[in-house]
């Protein structure tokens, strides 16, 4: 579950500031941020399947293919997971044009 971080463990990556609970989590993220960062730069994955960018909620998430994915609502998460293989392809196809990719 998400937990509130401590500002002394803050790090800027991908156009955002990431705040961690402890030094260990910060170090792991710094070493390989793409492993831990949410796919689609925290946009809601289900809306992306139709080409729309919505903000994802860090409390409404799923791990799909070893990637953290956020959703705008619990209904969107359910609808996405019912057909996650196809919808993941659709969301990936729309991510760049909607700006739902991390800034490098």
C-alpha positions as CSV (number, residue, x, y, z in Angstrom):
1,X,0.0,0.0,0.0
2,X,1.2,3.6,-0.6
3,X,2.7,5.4,2.4
4,X,3.6,9.0,2.9
5,X,7.3,9.6,2.4
6,X,9.7,11.8,4.3
7,X,10.9,15.0,2.5
8,X,14.5,14.2,3.5
9,X,14.3,11.2,1.1
10,X,13.2,13.2,-2.0
11,X,14.6,12.7,-5.5
12,X,13.7,14.3,-8.9
13,X,13.3,12.0,-11.8
14,X,11.1,11.9,-14.9
15,X,9.7,15.4,-14.4
16,X,8.4,14.7,-10.9
17,X,9.7,14.7,-7.4
18,X,9.6,11.4,-5.7
19,X,9.4,11.2,-1.9
20,X,10.3,7.9,-0.1
21,X,9.7,6.5,3.3
22,X,13.4,5.6,3.9
23,X,16.9,5.7,2.5
24,X,16.7,2.1,1.3
25,X,13.6,2.8,-0.9
26,X,15.3,5.9,-2.3
27,X,18.5,4.1,-3.1
28,X,16.6,1.3,-4.9
29,X,14.6,3.8,-6.9
30,X,17.8,5.8,-7.9
31,X,19.4,2.6,-9.1
32,X,16.6,1.6,-11.4
33,X,13.7,4.1,-11.5
34,X,11.9,2.5,-14.4
35,X,11.4,-0.6,-12.4
36,X,9.5,1.2,-9.7
37,X,7.9,4.2,-11.4
38,X,4.3,3.8,-12.5
39,X,3.8,3.0,-16.1
40,X,2.2,5.9,-18.1
41,X,3.7,8.6,-15.8
42,X,0.9,8.0,-13.3
43,X,-1.9,8.6,-15.9
44,X,-5.0,6.3,-15.6
45,X,-4.4,3.3,-17.8
46,X,-8.0,2.6,-18.8
47,X,-8.6,6.1,-20.2
48,X,-5.4,5.8,-22.2
49,X,-6.9,2.8,-24.1
50,X,-9.3,5.3,-25.7
51,X,-6.7,8.0,-26.1
52,X,-7.5,10.1,-23.1
53,X,-5.2,11.2,-20.3
54,X,-6.7,11.2,-16.8
55,X,-4.8,11.3,-13.6
56,X,-4.3,7.9,-11.9
57,X,-4.9,7.4,-8.2
58,X,-2.0,5.9,-6.4
59,X,-4.5,4.1,-4.1
60,X,-6.1,2.4,-7.1
61,X,-3.5,0.3,-8.8
62,X,-2.5,-3.1,-10.2
63,X,0.7,-4.8,-11.1
64,X,0.5,-6.0,-14.7
65,X,3.5,-7.6,-16.3
66,X,5.7,-6.5,-13.3
67,X,4.8,-2.9,-13.9
68,X,2.9,-0.6,-11.5
69,X,-0.2,0.8,-13.2
70,X,-2.6,3.5,-11.8
71,X,-6.2,3.9,-12.5
72,X,-8.6,6.8,-12.1
73,X,-11.3,4.6,-10.5
74,X,-11.9,1.1,-9.2
75,X,-14.4,0.6,-12.1
76,X,-11.6,1.5,-14.6
77,X,-9.2,-0.9,-12.9
78,X,-11.8,-3.7,-13.1
79,X,-12.6,-3.1,-16.8
80,X,-8.9,-2.9,-17.6
81,X,-8.0,-6.2,-15.8
82,X,-10.7,-8.1,-17.5
83,X,-8.8,-7.8,-20.8
84,X,-5.4,-6.5,-19.7
85,X,-3.3,-7.9,-22.5
86,X,-5.2,-6.1,-25.3
87,X,-5.9,-3.0,-23.2
88,X,-2.2,-2.7,-22.2
89,X,-1.2,-2.6,-25.9
90,X,-3.9,0.0,-26.6
91,X,-2.7,2.2,-23.6
92,X,0.9,1.9,-24.7
93,X,0.0,3.0,-28.2
94,X,-1.6,6.2,-26.9
95,X,0.8,7.0,-24.1
96,X,3.2,9.1,-26.1
97,X,0.6,11.3,-27.8
98,X,-1.2,12.0,-24.6
99,X,1.9,13.0,-22.7
100,X,1.6,10.0,-20.3
101,X,5.3,9.1,-20.4
102,X,8.0,10.2,-17.9
103,X,10.2,13.1,-18.9
104,X,13.8,11.9,-19.1
